Amino acid sequence: MEELRNSLQASLEEDATAEANSKKGFKKLVADLENTYAGLGRSLAAAKSNLQQAQQSLKNEERYLVEQKEEKKSAQEGLAAKEKQCENWAKTYAQQTAARTAERKVVE
């Protein structure tokens, strides 16, 4: 009987030790889980911030693209006007040259 009592006592002590170790392990796992959750929260906040910055940069770049397209269109229109002006000057020069040449022939 004494041996059975000692065995039962030893078993109870082992169970108590195992339960205490399990509680410690469980608490550690809960703490790890809470740390992971907090880390995920920080990562999510950082990702949202990065996304917001990227969206703002995209808006700025799109606005810049529109401005550059408008500037290109204006420059092309200006170039076409200058080319037309040069053509007119060339025609005027050719006409004046022809007229001067004719006048010179009449004078000679």
Secondary structure, DSSP 8 states (H G I E B T S, - for coil): -HHHHHHHHHHHHHHHHHHHHHHHHHHHHHHHHHHHHHHHHHHHHHHHHHHHHHHHHHHHHHHHHHHHHHHHHHHHHHHHHHHHHHHHHHHHHHHHHHHHHHHHHHH-
